[in-house]
Amino acid sequence: MDLGVAASIRTKQISGEFIEGRVNQWLEENADTEVIDIKFAASATHEDWATDALIIYRKGN
């Protein structure tokens, strides 16, 4: 895969407790994007927890 010029690469961050549905919704709404990668992360304290997704993509024509 040729990544091309850095200026053509964009990101979308989705945060919250249950993000799977929101990630899928974004992907459906942006079907013309070329997804390069999706990074998932989770964090927790003794009182709270959250998950994050970083979608790295190139917008289609």
Secondary structure, 3 states (H helix, E strand, C coil): CCCCCHHHEEEEEEEECCCHHHHHHHHHHCCCEEEEEEEEEEEECCCCEEEEEEEEEEECC
